């Protein structure tokens, strides 16, 4: 009769050199077509949210705007409007915009710079043409859902005129938020996530990523191959957790945003400019915006205040 014995497993039981390595995960990217929408006078391609893929990490909204020709007074003029429960992340590829908010912020943003606004319990902002720039406008407007711990906190705004850069295998990265390839941004992050602009040269590239993150690719220029999948402007490519390297390839070079994070643990409800957890929260915020409640302040903008759509 054998007697059961329990105890720690040692190298004598399973020598490390005899361990069979885990087989590599097959690389498969889900590719979704964006939906076109009009924001101000600019056509945008909405990559997130979408049916079947509402979030990637805490990233919950991604609009690729332009490229479109704008003037000093015509283009992406968006009047004062409210937000709750999210961060707005503005990244320009071409052009210039002015951000104004109810905290008193007034900030010009140009390509290579980052504007990050935290809504918390409530904030109002406007995005305006610079009144001095004429030419091409192109960029990506992103939202990040705030977790329960911070979503009812104070509003805030930060501008990053310089961001850390990293060399990649056959490419380079600018890190907007989080860390990538040894470079870390000082921009605020309420959850574990990463946002980076990648510039890939012709051929293949290996991008180091966190194994516990899911990732999305938003292609700005060119075409990127992810395994057997091709991702082009106007599409979002999704790669789930489970790998620590992301092999990419481009026949002629490409520019894209890499967005990733730990899968968001809380179900969220998005309506208009609000990220919440219930219809009751959204209905209250809508009513407060419509009635001029002090929850939402005022913005020093010459643009008209944007009313909320009809109630849910």
N, C-alpha and C positions, 0 to 999 in steps of 0.2 A: 504494500500500500504506500503510495507516494504522499508525502506530507507537503502541504502548501507552504511556500516560503516567499516572503516579499522583501524587497530591498532595492537599493539603487543599482541602475544598470551602469557598468563600467566599460572601459575600452576593451577589456578582455572578453566581454560578452558580444560586443559589436564594434570591432576596430574601425576607426574613422575611414581608413583607406579602403575598406571593403564596402562602404555604404554606396548603394546604387543611387546616383543622382536623380533628382526629379526631372522627368521629361519636360522640355521647354513647352510653354503654353503656345498653342497655335495663335498667330496674330490675326485677329479679325476685327475690322472696324465696321460699325454700323454707320451708314451714310444717309443723312436726311436732307431733303431739299428745303431751303429757306422759303419763307412766305414774304412776299413783297407788301410793303405798306408805305404810306405817305406821312412824313413828319415835317411840318412846316412846308417848305417848297422842295424838300429833298426826298428822293426815293430811298427807302431802307430795305435791307433784306434781313428779316427776323429769323435768327437761328434758334434762339431759346426765348420763351418756353415753347414747347410743342407737344402734341398728343403723343404719349408714350415715352417722352423724355423731357420732364419738366425742370429738372435740375441736374447739374454736373458738379459734385461737391456742393458748395453753397452758392455757386453761380446759378442764377435763375432767369437771367434775361441777357440777350446779346443782339444788338442791332448793328449791322454793318451798313454805314451810311456812305453814299457816294460810290465812286467818284463822280462829282457833278461840278459844273462851273457855277460860281457864285460871285456876287458883287458886294460892294461895301454895305449895301442895305438890303440885299435880297439873298435868301438862302435858308439857313437853319435858325430861324427866330422862333423860339418856343417861350411863350409867356409864363408868368408865375403859376406854378402848380405844386401840389403837396405830395409828400411821400411819408410813409411810416414803415418801420421794420426792415430797412435795407440800407446798403451802401450803394451809391452811384459811383461808377468808375469810368472816367472819360479818357480815351486814348485817340489822338489824332495821328494820321499818316500824312495828310496834307492840309494846309489851311490854318485858320485861327478862329477861336471862339472866346467869348467872355462869359464867365460864370458869375451870377449874382444870387445871393440867398438871404434868408431872413435872419441869419447870424450877423449880417453886415459885410459878408465877404464879397469882394469884386476882384476876379482873377482872370487875366488873359492866359489862355493855354495855347501852346504851339506844339508841333510834332516833337516827339521824344520826351514830352513832359506828361505828368500825371495829375489829374484832379480827382480827389476822393472825398465825397461828402457822405457823412453818416446821418441817417434820418432819425433813428431811435424812435421816440414817441411821436415826433412830428417835426417837419421842416418844410419850407417852401423855397423853390429856386426857379431861376429863369436861365436859359441858354440863348445867347444873342450873337449875331455877327459882330465882328470887331469894329465895323464902320471904317476900317482902313484897308482891309484885305480884299483883293480881287484875284480870282484864280480858281484852282481846283480845291474842293473840300472833300476829304475822305477820312473816315475814322470808325471807331467802334465804341458804342455806348453800352456799358455793362451794368448789371445789378448783381449784388451779392446779398442773399438773405441773412439777416442777423439771427443768431440763436436766442433762445428764451432768456438767457442770462443778460443780454445787452439790448434787446429789441425795444425795451421801454425806457432806455437811458436817454442821456442828453444828446442833442444833435451836435455835429462837429463838422469841420471842413479842414482839409489839408491839401497843399500843393507841393509837388515834388518836381523841382526844375531839373534835377539830375537823378538818374537812376543807375543802379549797378549793371555792368555788362559782364558777360561770360563767353568764353570761347567754347564752341562745340566741335565735335567731330565733323569737319567739312561745313561749318556754319558758325553762327554767332547768335547770342541771345541778349535781350534787354529784359531785366526782371522787374515787372510792375509791382507784384505782390508776392510774398513768400520767398522761397529759395529754389534755385536751380543751378546745377553744375558749379557749386561752390560760391555763388553770388546770392546775397540776401538783401531784399528791399526793406526799407524802414517804414513803408506804408502800413497803415493799420490793417490788421486781419483779426476778426473775432472768432474765426474757425481755422482749422488747418487747411490751407489751400495755396495754390500757386497760379500766377498769371504772368505770361512772358511772351514777348514778341520774338519769333525765331526768323532769322534770315538764313536760308539754306542755299548753298552753292550747288551747281550741277553735280549730280551723282547721289550717292547714299550718305546718310548721316545717322548716327546713333545718339539719341537724347536720353540722358539718365533721368529716371523718374522714380517716384516713391511707389512701392508695391501696394500700399494700402489706399492709394488715390485712384479715382476714376478720372478720365481726361477727355477733353473735347478739343478738336482742331477747327479753327475758323480761318479759312484761307483768304488772304487779302489780295495777293497777286500770285500767278503761276498755278501749278498743279502739284499735289503731293500724293505719293503712293504710300499707303499704310497696308503692308502685306499685299493682298490681292485687290485692295480697294483703292480707288482714286477719289481724292477730295478736291473740289474746285471752288472758286468763288461762287457764292450762292448756295453752298452746302455746309453742313456740319458733320464732322466725323467723330464718332464716339468710340472710345476704347475703355473697357471695364478694368477693375483692379486685378492685380495678380502678376504683374511683371515689373521689373526694375529697369528695363531699357525699352525705348520706343524707337524701332528702326523706321526711318523715313527715307524716301527717295524722290528726287525731282529731276526730270529730264533737262530742264532749262533754268533751274533755280526757282525759289519760291519765298514768299513772305507770308507769315501766318501768326495767329495767336494760339498759344497753348494754354488752356484753362483746365485746372484740375483741383481735386480736393478729396478729403474723406467724404464718402456718401453722407448727405445731410440726414441726420437722424430723426428730424421732425417733419410731419406732413405740413405743407404750407398751402395757403389759399391766396392767390393773386387776383386782384381786380383793379383795373385802371392803373393808378400809380401806387397802390398799396400792397404790401406783403404782410399777411396776417395769418391767424390760425382758425378764425371762425367768421361766418357771415355777419354775426353781431358786431364784431370789431370793425369790419369794413363799413357796415351801415352807420355806425357811430361816427367814424372818421369822415364819411361822405357828408353826413348832416353837419358836422362841425365845420367842414370846409365851406359848405353852402351858406352857413349862417355867420361866418366870420368869427368863429370861436377863437379865443386867445391861444388855443393849442397850436394854431398855425399863425405865424407872424406875417409881416409884410416885407416885400422886396422892393428895393429902389430901382424899378425897371419901368421904362416907358411903354412896354408891351402890355396888351390886355390880359387880365387874369383869366385863366382857363377854367370854365365851369366843369363840374363832374358830370359824367353821363347820367341818364336816368337810373334810378335805384335798381338794385339787383332784382 
